Amino acid sequence: MYPVKKNELIHLHTLLAQIAERFIARGVATSADFEPYTALGVTPMTLRESRDRHEEAVQTLTRLLADCARRAETVPAQ
């Protein structure tokens, strides 16, 4: 596997952040669910942040989204 370039990582970060927003809007998650991500202080718009920090944010956000999706699967349909 080749190393991901910073601009590709930021693009992925943007897409994941949009999914998080949709999870919140649809009631799958709350903003509190994403507190560990928010606490990092790195968003897709912090372009001057290092590649490593964006990678940390992407990994954190991915883990949190997976946790929320897993929880949503166990909730009975309404």
MOBEL-V638529 format. One record per backbone hydrogen bond with DSSP energy under -1.0 kcal/mol. NH is the residue of the N-H (numbers start at 1). CO is the residue of the C=O. If there is no record, write none. Layout:
# MOBEL-V638529
NH:CO
NH:CO
This chain:
# MOBEL-V638529
9:5
10:6
11:7
12:8
13:9
14:10
15:11
16:12
17:13
18:14
19:15
20:16
21:17
22:18
23:19
24:20
25:21
26:22
27:24
28:23
29:23
33:30
34:31
35:32
38:34
39:35
40:37
41:38
46:43
47:45
49:46
54:50
55:51
56:52
57:53
58:54
59:55
60:56
61:57
62:58
63:59
64:60
65:61
66:62
67:63
68:64
69:65
70:66
71:67
72:68
73:69
